[in-house]
């Protein structure tokens, strides 16, 4: 598996990827990913944490962001969240952050139960309770995952569930981290 991931990353870097290079990495779990021809501006937003503290989206600038819109009542979100947790464990750090945002009516208690039930404890609890940011981002269903480059611009979007721990997902994100596709 690691050899395959290394080969995919090498292939992406060797191809001198940009949006076209990212398009070439849309295999397996990433077939549903829509890669934009040019990065798109993202509206500024702040999210509430479990204690109602504000976290501006701009706080993640300088890192590639895997911004996931989800809800506690969403069955595909329940299936997807462990892979986002695995992605954070594998690639999270100074270059990449997984930022899940519970959108709509998701109480802090319900979010806590949801994460406990699926065994996820390494992702931040962030909320968009009024769905204002989700609406601005044209999120029409859940889950939706938006890939932001280091400048906070949208470079790709996937609607629906995906295995973000899959080698093809990590290879594609490694290419974005390397500055390709932005």
VOPAGU-2260 file (C-alpha; in pm, 1 decimal, decimal comma):
REM VOPAGU-2260
SITE   aa  ch    i         X         Y         Z
SITE  UNK   A    0       0,0       0,0       0,0
SITE  UNK   A    1     279,9     245,2      87,9
SITE  UNK   A    2     461,3     156,7    -232,6
SITE  UNK   A    3     145,9     233,2    -432,5
SITE  UNK   A    4     102,0     564,3    -250,3
SITE  UNK   A    5     465,5     657,7    -311,1
SITE  UNK   A    6     430,8     567,0    -678,8
SITE  UNK   A    7     115,5     776,5    -713,5
SITE  UNK   A    8     280,8    1074,7    -544,4
SITE  UNK   A    9     593,9    1040,2    -757,6
SITE  UNK   A   10     382,8    1020,8   -1072,1
SITE  UNK   A   11     192,4    1336,0    -976,0
SITE  UNK   A   12     507,4    1531,7    -898,5
SITE  UNK   A   13     686,9    1404,3   -1208,4
SITE  UNK   A   14     392,5    1512,4   -1422,1
SITE  UNK   A   15     441,6    1871,8   -1303,4
SITE  UNK   A   16      80,8    1867,1   -1198,6
SITE  UNK   A   17    -147,6    2164,5   -1183,5
SITE  UNK   A   18    -522,5    2140,1   -1232,6
SITE  UNK   A   19    -454,0    1901,6   -1521,5
SITE  UNK   A   20    -222,0    1698,3   -1300,3
SITE  UNK   A   21    -484,0    1677,4   -1028,3
SITE  UNK   A   22    -733,2    1569,1   -1290,3
SITE  UNK   A   23    -500,1    1278,9   -1374,0
SITE  UNK   A   24    -508,9    1172,4   -1007,8
SITE  UNK   A   25    -889,4    1139,5   -1005,9
SITE  UNK   A   26    -895,0     761,6    -975,6
SITE  UNK   A   27   -1070,7     519,2    -743,1
SITE  UNK   A   28   -1235,1     705,0    -455,4
SITE  UNK   A   29   -1147,8    1038,6    -613,4
SITE  UNK   A   30   -1344,1     988,6    -937,7
SITE  UNK   A   31   -1626,6    1204,6    -796,8
SITE  UNK   A   32   -1388,8    1491,8    -719,1
SITE  UNK   A   33   -1446,7    1801,9    -931,5
SITE  UNK   A   34   -1115,1    1979,7    -991,1
SITE  UNK   A   35   -1153,4    2346,5   -1084,8
SITE  UNK   A   36    -963,6    2496,7   -1378,7
SITE  UNK   A   37    -858,9    2785,3   -1154,4
SITE  UNK   A   38    -878,1    2833,1    -776,9
SITE  UNK   A   39   -1200,8    2993,9    -655,3
SITE  UNK   A   40   -1240,7    3251,8    -381,8
SITE  UNK   A   41   -1401,9    3131,3     -60,6
SITE  UNK   A   42   -1604,1    3366,1     161,2
SITE  UNK   A   43   -1461,6    3441,7     501,8
SITE  UNK   A   44   -1629,9    3253,8     782,9
SITE  UNK   A   45   -1589,8    3165,5    1147,2
SITE  UNK   A   46   -1698,7    2843,7    1312,2
SITE  UNK   A   47   -1809,0    2780,6    1668,8
SITE  UNK   A   48   -1630,2    2518,0    1874,8
SITE  UNK   A   49   -1788,0    2310,9    2154,0
SITE  UNK   A   50   -1751,9    2602,1    2398,3
SITE  UNK   A   51   -1888,1    2859,9    2148,1
SITE  UNK   A   52   -1539,7    2996,1    2077,5
SITE  UNK   A   53   -1490,4    3141,7    1730,1
SITE  UNK   A   54   -1244,0    2989,6    1482,8
SITE  UNK   A   55   -1198,8    3187,7    1160,2
SITE  UNK   A   56   -1138,1    2988,6     845,1
SITE  UNK   A   57    -843,0    3219,4     778,4
SITE  UNK   A   58    -672,2    3061,3    1080,6
SITE  UNK   A   59    -583,2    2762,9     859,5
SITE  UNK   A   60    -418,6    2974,0     584,1
SITE  UNK   A   61     -78,3    2841,9     492,3
SITE  UNK   A   62    -205,5    2484,0     502,1
SITE  UNK   A   63    -405,8    2279,6     257,5
SITE  UNK   A   64    -750,4    2235,6     413,8
SITE  UNK   A   65    -983,6    1940,8     369,8
SITE  UNK   A   66   -1304,9    2123,6     465,7
SITE  UNK   A   67   -1584,0    1873,6     529,2
SITE  UNK   A   68   -1948,9    1971,5     576,0
SITE  UNK   A   69   -2140,4    1707,4     771,6
SITE  UNK   A   70   -2422,1    1650,6    1023,6
SITE  UNK   A   71   -2491,5    1406,6    1306,3
SITE  UNK   A   72   -2806,0    1277,7    1132,3
SITE  UNK   A   73   -2624,9    1206,0     802,6
SITE  UNK   A   74   -2563,8     831,0     751,0
SITE  UNK   A   75   -2298,1     878,3     478,1
SITE  UNK   A   76   -2120,9    1122,6     712,9
SITE  UNK   A   77   -2103,8     848,5     976,7
SITE  UNK   A   78   -1933,1     622,6     722,5
SITE  UNK   A   79   -1697,4     895,1     597,9
SITE  UNK   A   80   -1581,9    1053,3     924,5
SITE  UNK   A   81   -1345,2     768,7    1030,1
SITE  UNK   A   82   -1159,6     807,0     699,1
SITE  UNK   A   83   -1124,7    1181,9     761,0
SITE  UNK   A   84    -985,0    1096,2    1103,9
SITE  UNK   A   85    -739,1     853,0     942,6
SITE  UNK   A   86    -641,1    1121,0     689,6
SITE  UNK   A   87    -571,3    1365,6     971,7
SITE  UNK   A   88    -361,0    1101,0    1149,1
SITE  UNK   A   89    -166,0    1022,7     831,5
SITE  UNK   A   90    -117,3    1369,1     680,0
SITE  UNK   A   91    -235,1    1630,2     929,9
SITE  UNK   A   92      20,4    1881,3    1050,9
SITE  UNK   A   93     183,9    2202,5     933,1
SITE  UNK   A   94      97,1    2136,8     566,9
SITE  UNK   A   95    -255,3    1990,9     582,9
SITE  UNK   A   96    -554,4    2012,6     815,3
SITE  UNK   A   97    -880,8    1822,6     817,6
SITE  UNK   A   98   -1152,8    2069,1     919,5
SITE  UNK   A   99   -1494,6    1907,0     967,3
SITE  UNK   A  100   -1782,2    2151,1    1016,2
SITE  UNK   A  101   -2114,7    2026,2    1150,1
SITE  UNK   A  102   -2368,6    2234,4     962,6
SITE  UNK   A  103   -2722,9    2301,9    1079,7
SITE  UNK   A  104   -2880,3    2189,9    1405,6
SITE  UNK   A  105   -2616,7    1968,9    1564,6
SITE  UNK   A  106   -2594,6    2010,5    1939,1
SITE  UNK   A  107   -2256,4    1983,3    2104,8
SITE  UNK   A  108   -2385,8    1679,3    2297,1
SITE  UNK   A  109   -2502,2    1509,9    1976,5
SITE  UNK   A  110   -2168,5    1580,6    1808,2
SITE  UNK   A  111   -1986,3    1433,7    2107,0
SITE  UNK   A  112   -2200,5    1118,8    2100,7
SITE  UNK   A  113   -2155,9    1085,8    1723,3
SITE  UNK   A  114   -1776,8    1108,8    1745,5
SITE  UNK   A  115   -1762,4     875,3    2047,9
SITE  UNK   A  116   -1978,9     613,2    1873,2
SITE  UNK   A  117   -1752,5     604,0    1567,6
SITE  UNK   A  118   -1428,1     627,2    1767,2
SITE  UNK   A  119   -1306,6     960,5    1630,3
SITE  UNK   A  120   -1113,8    1175,8    1876,9
SITE  UNK   A  121    -851,9    1362,4    1671,4
SITE  UNK   A  122   -1070,2    1609,3    1481,6
SITE  UNK   A  123   -1188,9    1948,7    1602,5
SITE  UNK   A  124   -1552,1    2003,6    1694,6
SITE  UNK   A  125   -1660,4    2292,7    1474,1
SITE  UNK   A  126   -2013,5    2411,0    1398,5
SITE  UNK   A  127   -2199,8    2623,4    1145,2
SITE  UNK   A  128   -2533,4    2618,2    1332,8
SITE  UNK   A  129   -2717,5    2864,2    1108,2
SITE  UNK   A  130   -2585,3    2701,1     789,4
SITE  UNK   A  131   -2485,3    3048,0     670,3
SITE  UNK   A  132   -2141,5    2939,2     553,8
SITE  UNK   A  133   -2273,8    2615,4     402,9
SITE  UNK   A  134   -2522,9    2821,5     200,1
SITE  UNK   A  135   -2250,2    3063,4      87,3
SITE  UNK   A  136   -2046,4    2760,4     -22,0
SITE  UNK   A  137   -2343,7    2619,1    -218,3
SITE  UNK   A  138   -2360,9    2304,3      -5,9
SITE  UNK   A  139   -2691,5    2147,5    -110,5
SITE  UNK   A  140   -2655,4    1803,7      50,4
SITE  UNK   A  141   -2423,7    1621,3     285,9
SITE  UNK   A  142   -2147,0    1529,9     304,3
SITE  UNK   A  143   -1952,9    1775,3      91,0
SITE  UNK   A  144   -1575,6    1807,6     106,7
SITE  UNK   A  145   -1397,4    2112,1     -31,6
SITE  UNK   A  146   -1020,9    2118,5     -84,4
SITE  UNK   A  147    -864,7    2457,9     -14,6
SITE  UNK   A  148    -513,3    2552,2    -122,6
SITE  UNK   A  149    -267,3    2724,7     110,7
SITE  UNK   A  150    -420,4    3064,7      25,1
SITE  UNK   A  151    -767,1    2948,8     127,2
SITE  UNK   A  152    -903,1    2914,9    -227,2
SITE  UNK   A  153   -1121,4    2625,1    -339,9
SITE  UNK   A  154    -935,0    2400,5    -583,1
SITE  UNK   A  155   -1164,3    2097,2    -578,7
SITE  UNK   A  156   -1493,6    1966,2    -438,3
SITE  UNK   A  157   -1643,1    1625,2    -376,6
SITE  UNK   A  158   -2013,9    1579,5    -310,9
SITE  UNK   A  159   -2100,9    1261,2    -126,9
SITE  UNK   A  160   -1907,2    1007,1      72,8
SITE  UNK   A  161   -1544,2     919,8      -2,4
SITE  UNK   A  162   -1269,1     718,9     164,1
SITE  UNK   A  163   -1022,0     996,8     244,7
SITE  UNK   A  164    -776,0     742,1     384,8
SITE  UNK   A  165    -750,6     567,6      45,5
SITE  UNK   A  166    -411,9     589,5    -130,1
SITE  UNK   A  167    -557,1     779,5    -425,7
SITE  UNK   A  168    -708,1    1043,8    -194,0
SITE  UNK   A  169    -380,7    1088,2     -10,9
SITE  UNK   A  170    -184,0    1104,7    -337,6
SITE  UNK   A  171    -412,1    1375,2    -468,6
SITE  UNK   A  172    -385,3    1574,1    -145,8
SITE  UNK   A  173      -6,7    1530,5    -144,6
SITE  UNK   A  174      -4,7    1691,2    -490,1
SITE  UNK   A  175    -204,9    1988,9    -357,4
SITE  UNK   A  176      32,9    2016,2     -60,9
SITE  UNK   A  177     323,0    2018,7    -308,5
SITE  UNK   A  178     164,0    2326,3    -468,0
SITE  UNK   A  179       2,1    2161,0    -764,0
SITE  UNK   A  180    -349,4    2239,4    -868,8
SITE  UNK   A  181    -347,2    2587,3    -725,2
